[in-house]
Amino acid sequence: MKSSKLAGISGTLLLLFCTLTVLRSQTIAQTKNANHSRYKVLDLGTLGGSFSQAFGVNNRGDVVGFATTTGDASLHAFLWRDGLMTDLGILGAPDTLPYSIAVSINNSGKVVGNSEISVPDPFGENFCGDFLTCQPVVWESSGITSLPTLGGSNGVANNINEFGEVGGAAENNIPDPTCVPPEIFHFKPVLWKNGHAVELPTIGDDPDGFVVGVNDRGEAIGVTLDCAFSPGGHSVLWRYGKALDMNASGGDPAAEPSDINNQSQIAGTAFYADGSALAMLWQNGVTQVIGALPGHVESHGNSINGKGQIVGQSCAPSGWPDCSVFLWENGLMRDLNDLVSDSTFRPMDPGKINDRGQIVGIALTELGELHGFLASPDNDSGEAQTSTALPKQPRSTVTVPEVVQKTLERRMLLKSRYLGRAVRLENSH
């Protein structure tokens, strides 16, 4: 049963992980001798606590995400710029109960995400997971402001393009018969243009949906489905105001989107009928499975940049935390940890990759904590050698603060995979 709408439409708070038993034959051939740049990996730190995760990065290298505050008391959105992490705050008066999360930043420095406020949902809905009102928000130099919904109380912003168009989902005030109590109202896929919410069409009889990405051509990607997240939803590319089914040709596997670049190339995950999942590239109606790292059985494509580079997560049969970040380019998949030198970090799950090839995400530290990272190409270092990154740690050494556990556990739902990745707590502590 769905514990909250945000569990399904704020997957920035969830790492989807399914333990598989068979390595699929589609895994692409790897090479250790290709001329790839090394990467320098930087620990972004926290807001005084022990946890952080980075989700978005622009071409200037500005990074956004969320982190725990002092004493791991709460989770707040952050902006990291030039070595300094700044707390972006929450809507309303400071409070240790609500959380905020920043998920995307454009080159103008405009940041989007969502924030709870210390006001119970007026209809008793559990959109945020703790019966508080949850707002889509924008951070600018003038501060934080909420984006309008479609007449309901709640919404979420997931991505922003260079023209300031924001993709996400917003509630209206019309009861949805497909909802499971305490949820009541429809949530619709939206693009916010000039501050106004524009509802996008759904496919077939799907009553609800959400946008996960939008490019500079105004194309958007996401999913349409019902309020209960029942099987049978659709992966969608919105183009010229029309909703196009990404899997219209049918067949196995089915593509599910995570990110789109300005060439209309889409990164995501190919899900097979047997439940297995592998990273994919979708373009011109064709799904290309790009496989997993050697010895791994599952992968997810998280982000694609303008050069067609894809980053994602690849996991071993043992599951979390035996996962790593992959970089796919020119038809080859490499483990980011094999391209890192002189690092005490082990990158485990990426957020976005920018057009400079910089990658953000979450990594395991020497102390067993999980911190946000920024990996930048070191093009003068020559060919990549054997990694000196942190070796794999026993599961018992991974530390996840209680506030993070509670926040994420309230939002775990399978369909959250549509909205990106965050650390999942199952078997991690």
N, C-alpha and C positions, 0 to 999 in steps of 0.2 A: 504494500500500500504506500502511496506517495505521502511522505511526511511533510512536504512543503513544495510550493511551486518553485521556489528559488532553488530547491534541490535539483530541479530539472532544467532551470534556465539560468543558473549561475554556476556552470561547471568549472569556472575558474577556481572553485573551491573543492575540486575533486580530481583525483587521478583514477581514471578507470583502469582496473586491472582484472583480467580473467586468467586464471592459471590453466595453461593448455598442456597437453601431453605429447603432441606430435609436431615436429618441425616441418613446416610446409615446404614443398619442393620449389616454390617460387622464390625462395631466398636468393637474392642476387649475389653473384660472385664478388668476392672482396679482393682487395690487393693492398699489400703493405708497402709497396715500393712506389706508389704513385707520388707525383710531385705535388703534395699538398702543403699548405702553410701550417706552421705550428700556430698554436693559440696560447695567448697569455690569459690566465683566468684570475679574476679579481673577486675577492670576498666583499660583498656590498655592506656587510654588517647588519645591524638591527636598529630598532628605535629604543634600545635599552634593555630588551629582553633577550631571549635565546633563539628566536626563530624569525626567518624572513623568507619570502619567495618573490621572485621577479617574474612579471608577466609580459610587459611591453617595453620596447626600445625604439627610439626614432633614429634617424640618420645622423643626428648630432651626438648620439651615445647617451642621451638622457634615458633613464630607466624608471619604470613605475612598478609597483606591486603592493604587498602588504607585509607588516612585520609586527611582532609583539612589542609592547611598551615595557617600561621598567617593571621588573617583577613578573613579567608575562601576564600582566593584569588584563590587557585587552589587545585587540588587533586593529591597527590603523593603516590606512593607505599611506604610501610614501612616494616621494620623488627623489631619485638619486641623480645628482648632477655635479660633475667636477669633483668627485670624491666626497661629497657631502649628502647625507640622507636627511630629508626634511619630512616631518610629519605633516600630511595634508589635512588631517583632522576629519571631523564628522559634521553632519548637519546638526545645528542646534548647539546647546551647551555641552561642554565636555562631560563625558560619562564613561565609566569603565564597562558598562554593559553593551552599548551598541558597538558595532564594528563598521569599518569602511574598507573598501578595496578599490585600488586603481588598476585597470587592466589594459589600457591602451593610451598611447601618446602620439600626436602627430608632430611634424617638423616645426610647427609654430609653437609647440610647447603646450598645446591644449590637451588636457587629461580627462578621461572619462572612466566611470566605474559606477559603484553604487554605495549607498550609506544607509544604515538603519538610523532611525530616530527613536527617542525614548517615549514613543506614543504607541499604545496598543492599537492593533488593527481595528478599525471601527466596526467591522463585521465579524471579528473573531477569526479571520483567516490566518493561516500559518505560512504565508508567502516567504517570509524570511527564516522560518524555522523556529522562531521563539515568540511568535504572535505579535511582533512589533511591525510597524510600518517600514517599508523598504523603498527607497527612492533611487531612480537613475539620476546621476549627478555629473556635473562638469566642473573641473577645477581650472581656473584661469588666474592671471596675476591679481585679479580683483577678489579672488576667494572662491568658495564653493557655492554652487547654485544647483537646484534640482531641475530636471527636465519634466515637462508636462506628461501626464498619462493620457489615456483615452477616456477618462472619466472615472476610473477606478482609483484605488489607494496606492497601488504598488507598481513597480517596474524595475528594469535592469538595463544598463547600457554596457555593451560588450566591445565595441570597436569604433574608431573614428578615422576618417580619411583626411586627406590634405585640404579639402574644401570645408572641413568642419561638419560633415554629415556623419551622424552617429547611428549605429545599428544596435538593435536590442529588442526588448519586448515591453509591453505595457498593458495593464488591465483596463478593461472598460467596466461599465456598471450594469452589464447584462448577465443575469444568471446563466450558467452553462450546465446543462443537464448531464454532461459527461464528467463533471468534477466529483471527486471523492471528498466528503466532509473532512476537515472544516473548510476546504476550498469552495468557492461559490462562483466566481466570475470568470469570464473569458480573459485570456491573455493573448494578445495579438502581436505578430511580427511588425515592427515599426522601423522607419527611418526618421530621425529628427533632422529636419532641414530648417535652418534659420530659427531654431528654437521651437519649431512646430512639429508635432508628432504626425507622421503620415503613415496610415495603416496600409500594409502590403497584403495582397491576396494570398489565400491558402490554396492547396491543391485538393480537388475532389470534395469530399465531405468533411475534410479536416477542419475542426472548428477553431483551432488555436495554433500558435507557432511562435518562433523567435528567430532573430537574425544573429549570426555569430561573427560575420565579417562583411566589410564593404570596401570596395576599391575606389580609385579616383575616377573611374568611369561611371560611378553610381551603381555598379552591379553589386548585388548582395547575395550572401549565401546563408543557409540556415536549415530549419526543419519546420514542417507543419505536422500536426498530430492532434490528439484529443487531450483534454485536461487531465485525464488519468494516466497519460503516457502509455496507453495500450499499444500492443504490437500493430504494425500496419501504417505507421507514419511515413512521411516522404522527405527525402533530402531535396533541397530546393536551391536553384539558382534564379534569382530575380533579375530580369533584364528588360529594360524598356517598359517597366510596369507590369510585366507578365511573370507568373510563377512557372518555371520550367522544372519538370521532374528529372533529377540527375540520373535516375535509374529507369527511365522510360523504356529502354530496350530490354529490361528484365535481365534474367540470368544471375549467376552466382560468381563472384561476390557482389554485394551491394555497397555502393560508395556512400560515405557519410563525411561531410565537409568540416574543416576546421579553419582554413584561411584561404584567401584569394589575392592574387597579385594583379597588377594593371594589364597583364597579358591574358587575363581570364583563366590562368592556370590555378587549379584548386588542389591544396594539400588536405589530406584527411586519412580516413581509415577504411579499408575494405573489409567488410564483415561477411563471413561465409555462413552457409546454412548450418554447418556443424558447430558454430559458435566461435570459431577461430577468427583472429583479427590480425591484419598486416597493413602497414603504412601504404598509402597509394598517392598517385598523381592523377588527377582527372582533368582532361582537356578535350574540347571538341566532341563531347559526348562519349569519350572512351576512358575507361578506368585502367590505369597501368599500375599493377602491384609492384612495389619496389622492395618488398621483403623485410627481413630483419637481420640483425648482426649475427655472425657465426655463433652457434650454440644457443641462440635465443629462439623463442617460440611465439612471441607476440611483439607487435610494434604498432605505433600510432604516429601519423604525420601531424605535427602540431602547427607548423608555420612554413610559408614559402615567401621568398623575397623576389624582387624584380629581376634577378639573374637566374631564377629558377632553382636556386638552392633550397633544399627542404631540410628542416630539422624536426626531430621527433624523439620518441622514447622507444627503446627496445629492451625487452625483459627476458631473463632466463626462466626455465621451467619452475625454479624454486620461488619465483615471484619477488615482490617487493621485499627488501630493498636491492635485490640483485638485478638492477636495471641501469641502463646507461643512456647517454644522449648520442644519437647518430646525426651525422651530416651527410646528406645525399647530394651529389653534384656530378654532372657529366656521366650519369649512368652508374656511378660507383657510390657505395655506402661505406662510410668510415665511422669508427667509434671516436667521439670527441676526446675521450680519455687517452687515445693513442696519439693524439695530435697536441697534447698538452705537455709542457715541460716545466719543471721546477714549481709544482703545485702541491699544496697540502689539501686540495679540494678534489672531490670526485663528483663531477656533474652527473646528475641522475635523471633529470627531467627538464626539458627546455620550455620556455615560453615562445617569444618571437625571435626571428632573425631579421636584421635590417639589411639595406642594400649594400652596406659596407662589409657584410658578413659577420657582424657582431651578433652574438647569441646571448640571451639571458635565460635564467631558469632557477632551479634549486639544486644544491649540491650538499654532499656530506662533508663535514669538517673533521679535523683530527680528533675533536672532543666528542664526536658522535652527534653534533647538533646539525640542524638543517638550515642553511643560509642561502639567500639569493646570490647569484653570481652573474658576472659580465665576462664573457669570453671574447677576446678581440684577436683578429689575425695578426701574426707577427711575421710579416712577409719577408723580412730581412734575415730570418733565422735559418733559411734553407729547408731542406727536406725533413719531414717529420721523422723522429727516431722513436725508440721505445719509450712509452709513457713512464714518467715518474710520478704520476698522480697517485693519490691516496689509494691503497689497496682496498679490496672489498672488506667491509666490516661485518661482524656477526650481527644478526638482527637485534640482539639485546643491547647493542651499543647505540642504537638510533634513539635520540631523545626528542620527544614531541611534547611541548608544553600543554598543560591541561586545558588552557583556554583555546588552543588550536584544536585539540581533540574534540572538545565540546562543539566548537563552531563547525568543524568539518563533519562530524558525525551527524549533526542535524540536517546536513545537506546531501547525504549520500543517496544517489539514485542513479540507476544505470544510464538513463538518457542524458545525464549531465556530461557525457562524453562530447556532446555537440559543442560545448562552450569552452573547451580547452582543458588543461590539466592542472591539478594541484595534488600535493602529497596525500595519498590515501593511508589511513591508519591501520587497516586490517593487517595483522601479523607484523606490525612495525614496532611494537613495544611490548 
